Amino acid sequence: MNPPEAQLTSAAFVHSRLDDLGLDLVEFRLYGRATRRAGGKPNGLFFESVPNAARACQVRIPTIRAAIKRLVARGLMVLTDSP
């Protein structure tokens, strides 16, 4: 039986189209988190506060805000007002 860390790495898959986009580390981490939390669906919804996303990605709030803006500009995220 494989140790837990080996099981986790063998389950990871990054499509070449995503890999070739040239996302920086924070963009990639945030996009991966948002996609996972949205259930992997193309039109899935991801609700998380900026402070919580920053904490989870281990970066500062301004860094997450900048990454969100870049992901929106690339068409990888769409922002909506929370209800």
VEXPA-318294 format. One record per atom (N, C-alpha, C, O, CB): x, y, z. Coordinates in steps of 0.05 Angstrom, whole numbers, plus 5000, padded with zeros to 4 digits. Atoms other than C-alpha are relative to their C-alpha. Glycine has a CB too. Layout:
REM residues N
XYZ;...
***
This chain:
REM residues 83
501749765000;500050005000;501850255000;503850265014;498150005024;498549765002;502550694982;499550195024;497350185035;499350154974;500449804979;503651235035;498050214990;497850254966;502650135010;502049805008;498251785036;501050214980;499650294961;498950145024;499049805019;502752295001;500449904972;500050054953;502750115010;499750125027;504051814943;497249984987;497050024963;501349735002;502750025011;496551704935;499150274990;497850294969;498149895021;500949735007;495352454933;501350094974;499950204956;500650205022;498649905024;500652604880;499249844975;499149954953;503049985003;500850165023;498452024835;497250074990;496550014968;500249715007;502849935008;491252294834;500050274986;497950344974;498250015024;500049735012;493352984808;500249984970;501849824959;502350175011;499949985029;492153144735;499750294992;497850425001;497849824987;500249725010;493453814701;500049984970;501949894958;502450175011;500250015029;491053874630;502150184987;502750394998;497150084991;497949845014;496254134581;499150284993;500750474994;500949854975;501049735006;491754714562;500250195024;500950425021;497149994991;499749844976;491754954634;502950055006;503850275013;498649875024;497149984994;499154814643;501350214981;503250344989;501349734997;498749825020;500855214579;499050295002;499950454986;499549894973;501049734998;496955834600;502150205012;501850445008;497550015017;498049824988;502956104638;499150145025;500050365030;500950204980;501049884976;499256244702;502350015020;504049835021;497749845012;497949994979;503656484760;499149815022;496949705021;500450295010;500650194978;503756074824;497550065014;495949875020;502349995019;502549934985;498256454859;497649964982;495549864992;500250295010;502250045018;493756454798;499349704998;497049624999;500650124972;500450295003;494755704789;498849885026;496949725024;502749874994;501050104975;493555564863;497150085005;495549925012;501850105024;502749904997;487355994866;498149874981;495849804988;499950314998;501750135020;484555714802;499449715007;497249615005;501350024972;500350284991;485755004826;498149985024;496449805024;502649885006;501850014977;482355154892;497150064992;495349925001;501050215021;502749925008;476455494860;498749784984;496349724988;500050264983;501150225016;475554924810;499249775017;497149655013;502049924978;500650234982;475854394864;497650065016;495849895019;502549945018;502249934982;471054764909;497450034984;495250014996;500650255015;502449985016;466254874851;499149734989;497349724973;500650204976;500750265008;465954134840;501149914973;500249714962;497049975000;498850075026;470154134777;498250054976;498949984954;500849715000;501849955022;464254364735;500850274987;501550465001;497150025011;499349755013;465654894682;498450245009;499550465011;499649964970;501649774991;459855324706;499449985030;497450095040;497450004984;500350034971;460655124779;500450275015;501650455004;501949805011;499849764984;460055654833;502049965022;502249755035;497350075011;497949994979;465655834881;499550245017;499850475008;502950004987;500549784981;463956244942;502049985022;502049795038;497149985011;498149984978;469656434987;500950295002;501350424982;502549814995;499149724996;471657095017;502950034992;504449834992;499650085030;497249945008;478057414994;501949945024;503949825019;500350304991;498250074978;481057375064;500449705004;502649605010;499050125026;499850294997;479456625069;501749884977;503349704982;497349885001;498450115023;482356494999;502950075004;504749904998;498950124974;497249924995;488656885017;501249825021;503549735018;500150305008;499050174979;489456495081;500549714990;502649594995;498049995024;499750285011;488355825045;502349984981;503749774980;497449924987;497850005019;493356014991;502650105012;504650104999;499350164976;497749914985;498156285043;501350244987;503850254985;502049785003;499049755012;498856965010;498450235013;496450195027;499750014969;501349774990;496757675027;497550064984;497349984961;501950245000;502549935013;489857955010;500550154974;499250084954;498350175019;499549865025;492558444958;501049814977;500349854954;502050235003;499050195020;496057864923;497749834989;497649794964;502149815013;502350155010;489557464919;498350184982;497350094961;498449895024;501649825016;485758074894;501250044972;499850044952;499750275014;498649965026;490958174839;499749744983;499349764959;503050075004;500350255014;490657434820;497149974989;496849874967;500749765018;502850015009;483057464816;499650174975;498450094956;498050085023;500349825023;483458064769;501249884975;500149904953;501350275006;498650125023;488357694724;498449764990;498249724965;502849925007;501650235008;484057064723;497450094986;496549964967;499349825024;502349895013;477957474706;500750114972;499250064953;498750235017;499149905026;481757824650;500649784980;500249824956;502650175004;499550235017;483657144622;497549844993;497549664977;502149815012;502550145004;476456914624;499849745016;498049585010;499749954971;500150244984;477856374676;498250025024;497549825036;502849935009;501949954977;473456694730;498150224991;498850394975;501650075026;502049795003;467257114730;499250095028;498549925044;497549914983;500849904974;465757564789;497150085000;496150194980;501850245009;502749914996;458757674814;499850105029;501350035046;497949774995;500449914973;456158044874;498749785016;497049635006;498250265000;501350204984;454257604932;497250095008;496750335011;501749945026;502849934994;446857574948;499750125028;497550195036;498249764998;
***
